[in-house]
Amino acid sequence: MEETKISKLSPYLMPIAVVIAGGLIAGAVLLNGSTEKVTQQKNTNPTAQNVPEQQVGSTDAVAKVTDKDHIKGNPDALVKIVEYSDFECPFCKQFHNTMNEIMDKYGASGEVAWVFRQFPLDQLHPVKAQAVAVASECANEQGGNDTFWKFTDRYFELTLTNNRTDIDVVIPQIAKEIGLDIPAFNTCRQSGKYNEHIQGDIANAVATGGRGTPWSVVIAPNGKTFPINGAQPLGAVEQIIELAKKEK
């Protein structure tokens, strides 16, 4: 993941270095419209969106996959990929397409299951990421797992990402397309009933070492875990799957 550390400038640096460093400092972002600033770290992973530095966790802390999870593929698959995702993250949109390709290859045979968990980055995508996460849970409430994935796939297809999506248009559009009871869906969205569940997903993401999105943990047949850091390409994900399959 991208880690953001701005070091002190040495008085012995060449003038050009001073100019570059000034540009980095100017790139610091102001989050939530408040005075809280997140330092802009050196980008070591351009395939993820990042949150302020958290204590490093362990992928072994990944919460057990249960029938309450959102699972695409065989729930009893030998290899499970648990993805912590933000609906407004551009790299999550990219990785979502990659994971659909993974499921096209490994899903039909039952070798791999894809588990979707919520990781809305409110500091980067205030209001909207959380609102879409809630909407996806409300879609699941009405129609179950298949409806959750219909909502999720369609949203990633339509989103402009980075908090630019007009969710007041897009969410009702998707709800209508997938046949939801709109009044009940709206009541659910406004109830706050899934806020605790989403916060639980976020806490588990951080406990496993997640500092940004997408963040994924691959669980091998013997329980060994492997991280997928950011929107890795198809070939890289396949390599990790093949490694995990050998852990029996």
Secondary structure, DSSP 8 states (H G I E B T S, - for coil): ----------TTS-HHHHHHHHHHHHT-EE-TTSS-EE-----S-TTSEE-S------GGG-----TTSEEES-TT-SEEEEEEE-TT-HHHHHHHHHHHHHHHHHTTTTSEEEEEEE---TTTSTTHHHHHHHHHHHHHHHHHHHHHHHHHHHHHHH---TT-S-HHHHHHHHHHHTT--HHHHHHHHHH-TTHHHHHHHHHHHHHTT--EESEEEEE-TTS-EEEEESS--HHHHHHHHHHHHT--
